[in-house]
Amino acid sequence: MPRTANSVCANRRGFLRYVLLGGTAMGVGTARSQPYKMTKKQSGYIVKDKPATQMCAQCFYFISPNDCVIVQGPISPLGWCIYYGD
């Protein structure tokens, strides 16, 4: 029996629905888990004495007032690490 356009579309829709719902369920599960953060030593974190052109306060990963997406523990806005991102 030849396939019709409707049966192929139904299979694609079913497949996409399965993939998207599975991905959503996995996303919910991973959102609750604690993200991996590196230690200050692993990230090469240092605190500078005075403001510089590259410092944590200007980094993409900085979370005000003293947290970071990548580095563990409280950090200084005047700090810097090897993962600095504009």
Protein Blocks (a to p, Z undefined) as FASTA:
>chain_A
ZZdfklmmmmmmmmmmmmmmmmmmmmmmmmmpccddddfklnopacdfbdcfbdfklpmk
lccfbbcfkbgcjddfkbccfkbcZZ
